[in-house]
Amino acid sequence: MTASARPNILVSNDDGIHAPGLTALAAALEKLGEVYVVAPDRERSAVGHALTLHRPLRVDPLGPRRFAVNGTPTDCVNLAILGILPVRPDVVVSGINNGSNLGDDVTYSGTVSAAMEGSLLGVPAVAVSLVDASATADYRPAARTAVEVTRLLLRDRPSGVTLVNVNVPRGAPRGIRMTRLGRRVYSEKVTEERDPRGKVYYWIGAGPPAWEAGEDTDFAAVHAGYVSVTPLHLDLTSYDGLRVLKPWESDGARRPARRRTRG
């Protein structure tokens, strides 16, 4: 991309191709660059970083630079970058999710996973979520925030930053805060019920969530009315753990100690 060229922007999500958050995001990003939309044909929330390998995927063109895929958010970004788009995107923007993706929830989120797939394929990426899961949610402030964060990421291209997770509070944000992921704690993770036939079924995550204290967390920022921007990275190595486990190393070529025999 040259300095004067408009960037190519790939937009995806996990709420589906017809989600209002996706529509608002794509429309807002049009002022920044050439927008391509490749998104699931239906809601695929909480599928994490699932990639479809056991069946073929179908792509349905819905309009200029707009495609629906019968797969996961990760499928959409993978297909877009490696097969569908006529150009390589300069950035991937995923969202706007209907509800937050804070703390540990990023490990389950299809919204974050779509952005993560872009990062894995060498394209900087932004995941955007609105902390309002109501049917009447106003996506305009989140869309404006997405444009600003995307613009800054493309302009500055900060070293080592290829994936950012953005959560926008309900209403007009008071500003932007750089944050770390908080830790979510459930008071009750599984609820057991019985259907009319007497068979047991379960609801996962049925209890009200609580969050760890910490002013620098993403949860604290949105709770105070600020946009939370958290840089993420895909190296899951625990370097402290690596140092602790160093004594476990052995040389595979080392000859084992000889066993003593009688005689």
N, C-alpha and C positions, 0 to 999 in steps of 0.2 A: 504494500500500500504506500503510495507517495503522499507527501505532505498535503497536496491539494485534493487528493481523491477522497470521496466519501467512503467510509469503512463499510464492509459487508458484515451484517449482523445476523446471526442465527438465533431465533427465538424458539423456545420450547417450554414445556411445563409438565405437570403430572395431573392437572385437573381436567385435561382434555382440550381438544381443538376448539370447542365452542365455549370455553370458560370465559366469563367476563374479564377476569384478571389478565388473561392472555391477550384478549382484544385490546384492552387499555394499554398494555405494555407495548404491543406491536405498533399501535397508532402513535404513541409518544416517541418511540425510537425512530420513527420515520424522519423526524427532523434532524437526526444525527447521522443516518446512513441508509444504505440499501438493506431493507429488512426481508429476511426469508423466515417463514414459519414452518416448522416441522414438528408436529405434536401428536400425542396419542389420540386415537379416534374416540376414546372414552376416558372416564376418570381412572387414573392409575396411582392413586395416592398410597403412600407408605409401602411402595414396592422396593424401596432401597435401590441398590445398584444392579438390579436384575437385568441380565442380557439373554435374549431369546435365542437358544441354540437348537431346540428340539423340533422346530417347525419353520416353514418359510414365512417371511413377512410380506405384507402387501401394502403398497403406497397408493393412496387415492388423492389425485390432484383436485383441490377445491377452488383454485383460482390462481392468479399470477403470484408466483413465489409463495404458495401456500399449500401444504401437504398434510394429510392425515395418515397415520401409520397404525396398524393393528398390533401394536407392541408396547413396550415400556418406554419411559422417558429416555433411558440409556440407549435403547434401540434407535430412537428417533435421532439423537445427536450423532450416534455412530453412523447410521445410514446417511444422514445429511452430509457429514464431513467426508465420508469415504465413498459415497455413491450417488447421492441425489443432486446436490448443489452443483451448478456450473462453475462456481468459484469457491475458493477456500475462505471461510469466514475469518474476520479479524478478531471477533469476539463472540462468545456464546452468552446469551442472557436468558435465564430460566425463571418463569413465574408468570404473573404475580400470583403466588400461592394464596389460597383462601384459608388463612390461618397461619400461625407462627411456625417457624422452624428454628427453635432455640436450643442451645445446649446439646445434650445427648441425642435429641431428636434428629440431628443432621444425619445420623447413621441409618435412619429409617426412611428419610425423606426422598421421594422421587424428584422433587424440585431441585434439591441440592445434588442428587446423583446425576441429573442431566447436565448440570454445570460441571460436575466432577469429570464426566466423560469427556467434555470438551477440553478440560485441563490435561487429562491423560493423553489426549490426541494432539497436544501442543498448542491449543488455542486458549488464551486467557478467558476466564468465565466469571459470571456474576449470577448468584441465586438470590431472588427477591421474594420476600414473603410479607404479607400484611397481617398484623396481629388483630384480625377481626374476621371471624369465621361466619358472620351473619350473612343472610341472603341479601341484605341491603347495604353491604359494605361499599364504601366509596374508595375506588382504586386510584383516583386522580393524584393524591399526594404521593402514593407509592410509585406511580408511574413517573412522576417528576423526579423523585429520588433516584429511580433506576436510570434515568437519562443522565443525571448528574454524576452518579458513581461510574457508569459506563464511560462517560466522556473523560473523567479523570483517569480511569484505568488505561484508556487508549492514549491519552496525552502523556502521562508520566511513565507508564510501563515500568513500575517500580521493580527493582531487582528482587527476584525470588518470590514475587507475589503473582500467582497465576489463577487463584480462586478466592473469591470473597463471598461471604454469606451476609446478606442484608435483611434485617427485619425492621419494618416500618410500623410505628405505633398507630393506634386509631386516632383519627383527627389530624390536625395540623402539627407536624413535628416541631419540637423546640430547637432542633439542631441535629448534628451528627456526632456520634461517639465511636471511637475505635475500641473494640472490646475483645475479651476472650470468651470462649464457650463456658456457660455455666453448667451446673450439674442438676439434673432433674430427679426428684425423689417422689415416688408414688406411695401414698398411704395404703392403697389397696390395688394390687396389680391385676388380680383375676377375680371375677365374680361368677359363681356357679348358680345356674338356674335350671328349671325343668320345663319342657314344652308340654302342650296339652296331652301328649301321649305318654308323659312320664319320663321321657328320655332327657338325660343331662346335657346341657350345653354351657359354654363359657363365653364371657366377655373379657378380653384382655385390655388392660389400661382403663378400667372402669372407675377407679378412684380419683379424687381431685388431686392434681399435682402440686407439689411444693418445690421450692428452689433454694439452693444454697445461698447464704449471704455472701456479698462481695460486690463492692461498688463498681468494679471494672468488668463485670460480666454482661453478656448480651441481655439477659433478663432484667438486670437492674436498669440498664439504659432505656429499654422500651417501657418499663414500668414507670420511669420518670418522664416519659414523653419524648425521648430522643430516638433517632434512627440508630440502630446498632449495626456496625460494619465489622465483621470478624474475618481476618485473613485465615484461610485454611491451607494445609498442605497434605500431600498424599503419602508422605513417608511415615509409616506407622511404627517404625522402629523405636523402641524405648532405649535411648542411649544410656540412661542411668542403669537400666537392667542389663544392657550389654556389658557394662563395666563390672557389675556385680557377678555376672555369670562367667566372666573371663577365666576363672580358675577351673571351670568345667572342661576346658579345651584339652584335647589329647592329639597326639600325632598318630594318624592312621597307619603310618609305616613303622611305628615303634613295635618291636617284637614283644609279645606278651611274656610275662615272667614264667620261667620253666616250673612245671609242677614236679614236686619231689616224688620219687617212686621208691617203693620198698625193694630191698634186695641186698 
